[in-house]
Amino acid sequence: MTTLLQQIANGIALGATIGLIALGYTMVYGIIQLINFAHGEVFMVGAFGGLAVHRWLLPEAWQGDWYISLPLMIVGGVLVAVVIALVMERFAYRPLRNAPRLAPLITALGVSIVLQEAIRIWFPNAESAQAYPKAFIDAQVDFGPVSISASKVLIIVVSVALSVGLQLYVSKSKMGRAMRATAQDPDTARLMGINPDRVIVLTFLIGAALAGVAGVFYGVDLNVLDTAAGFQNGIFAFTAAVLGGIGSLRGAVIGAFIIGLIKTLGGQYMPGGTQYDYVWIFVVLIFVLVFRPQGLFGEAERVRA
């Protein structure tokens, strides 16, 4: 029972990280029906941005104080992720907004490869895994028989808080209503005085900021980072968004927690161990989509006669 509870706690922590990335996937798709496969690399670039801040910008006297270094690393990671996402939207996706859907999809794959190679070439020694600073309290938090690191607790708390805040922003704010209107019908939204370009830019900005936060927390928790982290966690996040119902914020977060639990519990208890944890994730995804193609919380697409 102790092992089971420990794996559940680990799965929740993994799901919290995946959830922040999955929100970016589902927001962009909900607004412009684009599957942004480069979003995982935005997460990875944000993590490297936080590492660069700690390694080259922070004075040595501040590096040991997590309450100074961690917020500054998050700011650096978010800024790098946001700049990359805005440049990507402006020069890679906006010119293809009215093109057939296959064109931006292929472009997204190309941007993903470009970002991976850019970090590998220009970030010093990025060909190999980089040590990531332990920029938080190095302690374990006990919940009965379950022990979880303080960094994982922080990830869970921040992820849930940001997810709830984003849901409230989209449902209650004026810009949130503009985002929902643009998602439903951009042409009508334009007639009502909404600028769809501004809404789309804001969507990329929010998604990138969340990915940047997730990237820094990911590195701080694992203390290692490589250029493959974006692809691996991007696949998890995309799967979570589809499982929960792509376009649904609530579905993306719940789907992420489900993916995290499947990975940790499947690796522990299912045949093949950790070598087959990816298999069980996609088995569950296929099973759900067979019986509910729109995902757990998605709405069935309505086709007008």
N, C-alpha and C positions, 0 to 999 in steps of 0.2 A: 504493500500500500504506500509506503514511503517513496519508493521508486516511481510509482504511478503519479503521485502528487508532485514530485520533483519534475517529472517530464511535462506535466500539465503547466507548471509554472514556467518552465523553459519555453514551451510552446506559446504561451501568452506573451512572453517577452519578444519572441521572434515575430509573432503576429502584430505586435505594436509597431515594430519597425516597418514591416511589409505594408501595414495599413497606411502609413504616411505617404509611401510611394504610390500605393494603389489609388489614393485620392486624386493624384495628378492625372493618372490614366483615365479615371472615370469622369473627371471634370472636363478634360479636353474632348473626350468622345461625346459627352453630353451636349457640348456646345457646337462643335463643328464635325462630329461623326468621324474623327480622325483617331486611329490607333497609333499613338506616338511611341513607337518602339525605341526611340532614343531617350525616353524618360528615365530608363534605368541608368543610362550613362550620365544624365543630369545629376542623379543621386551620387554616382561615383565621383564626378567632378566636384561636387559640393564637399564630399569627404576629403578629397585631396586639397581643396581650398582651405578647409579647417586645419589640415596638417601643415600647409604652407604658412599659415598665420602663426601657428605654434613654433615652427622650426626657424622661421626667418624674421618675423615681425615682433614677436613678444620678447621683451627683455628677459634675460635669464632669471632675474629676481622674481618675475611674475609667473614663470612657468610652473613653479611648485605650488602656486595658490590656485586651486581649482575654481574658486568663486570669481577669479579674475580671468584665468586662461580659458575656461570652458565657455563663458558667454562671448568672449572675443572670437574664439574659434567658430562658434555658431554663427556669429555675425559674418565672419569671413566666408564660411561655407555657403551661407544663404546668398550673399552678394555674388559670389562666383556662379552659383547655380542659376540665379535669376538673370544675370547678364547673358550667360550661355543660352538660356531658354528664350529670352527676348530676341537675341540675334538669330536663333534658329527659327523662331516664328516669323520674323520679318523677312528673312532672305531665303529660307528653305520651304516654308509652308504657305505663306500668304500668296505668293505668285501662283500656287497650285490649288487655290481654294475652290475654284470652279472647274478644276480638271477632273477626269474620271478618278474614282477612289483608289485605283491601283497605283496611280502616279505618286500621291503623297505617302502611301504606304511604303513603296520602294524607296522614296526619298528618306523616310524615317530610318529605314535600315541602313542607308548610306551614311546618314548623319551619325548614327550609333557607332559605326566603324570608324568614322573620322575622329570622333571624340576619344575613342579608345586609343587610337594610334597617336593622336596629338598628346595625350598624357604620357604614353609610353616613350615618345620621342623627346618631349620638352621638359617633363618633370624629372629631375635628376634621379637616376638609378631606378626608375619606375619599371624596368624590365623584370625586376624581382619584387617580391612582397616587401612592403615598407612597414617598419615598426611604427605603431601609432601610440601617442602618449596616453597614459592613464590619467586623464584630466578630470577625475572625479574621485570621490571617497573610495578608497580601496578597502571595502568592508563587506561583510555578509549580513543580510537581514533575515532573521529567522521568523517564520510563520508556522509555529508548531514544529512538526518534523521536517518541514520544507525550508531549505536555505537557498536564498537567491541573492545575487550580488546587488550592491547599492545602485550600480549603473543600470541594471535591468529594471529595478524599481523605478528609477528616474525615467527610463524610456517609456514604461507603461503609463506612468502618470502624465507625462508630457503628451504622449500620443493621444490618450483619451481626451485630455483637455483641449488640444488643438482640433481634434475631430468634432467634438461638441461645439467648440467655438465656430468652426467653419460651417457646420450645419445651421447654427443660429444666424450666422451672417448671411447665408444664402436664403434662408427662409424669412428673415425679418428686415434686412436692410434694403435701401433703395437700389443699390447696385446689385444686390442679390436677386431682387425681382427682375432687374434688367437682364441678368444672366439667365434666369428661368424663361423669360420671354424670348430671348435670343435662341435658346435651345429649342423652344417650341416652334417658332416661325421667325427667322431672322428678317425676312422682307417686311412682314407686318410690324415687327419691333422697330425697324428703321422708320416706318411711316408714323409710329407713335413717338418719335423723337429720340430713340435709343441709337447710339453709335455702336454697331456690332463689332467694328474693329477695336474699339476701346475695351469692350467686354471681353473679346478674345484675348487681347494682350493681358488684361487683368487675370484671366483664367490661367494663362501660362505662368504669370508671375506668382500666383498663389501656389500652384502645383509645384513650381520649382523651389519656392521657399520651403515648403513642407519636405520636399526631397532633400534639400540641403541640410535641414535639421536632422532628418533621419540618417543622412550620410555621416555627419559628425558623431552622432550617438552610436552608430554602428561601429565606427572605428574606435571610439573610446571604450566600448564594451569588449570588443574582441582583441584590441591592441595590435591589430595587423590589418593591412589594406593592400589590395592589388587591383589592377585594372579589370579583372574578371568579375569583381564584386557587383558592378552595375548590371551586367548581363544576367548573372545568376539571380540576384534579388529582383531585377526587372521582370524576369519570367514569373517568379513567385507573385509579384504584385499584379501583373497582368492577369494571371490565373485567378487571383483573389477577386479582381474587379469583375471578371466574367462570371465567376461562381456566384458572387453576391448580386449580380445584375448590373452590367456595365451602364453607367449613367446614374446609378444610385449611390449617393455618398454613404448612407447607412449600410448598404449592401457591400460596398468596397471594404469597409472596416470590419464588418462581421465576417466576410469572406476571408480577410487576411488572418483573423484569429483562427478560423477553421483550418486554413492552410498551415499555420504555425503548429497547431495541435496535431494535425495529420502527420507532419514531418517528424516531430519529436516522438509521438506515440508509435507511428509506423516504424521508425528506425529502432525503437526499443522492443516492440512486441510482435511485429509482423515478420513473416519469413523473408530472409535475405538481409535483415537488419538495415543499417544506414545505406547500404548499397542500392536498396530498392525503395527508399523513401520517396523519390521523385515518382516512381511508378504508382504508388498508392495515391499520391496527390492527383494525378491525372485520371486514375480510375474513378475516384470520387467525382471529379469534374465531369467526366463523360457520363457517369450515371445520372448526375443532376441534370445535365443538359438534355439527355434523352427524354426525361419526363417533364422537364421545365426549361425549355430552350431559352427563355428570357432571364434565367438565373433565379436565385432564391427571392430577391426583392425587386427585380426588374419588372417592368410593365410590358405586356405583349404589344408588339408593334401593330399599329392600326393602319390598314391600307384603305385609302379612300377609293370609292367606286368611280 
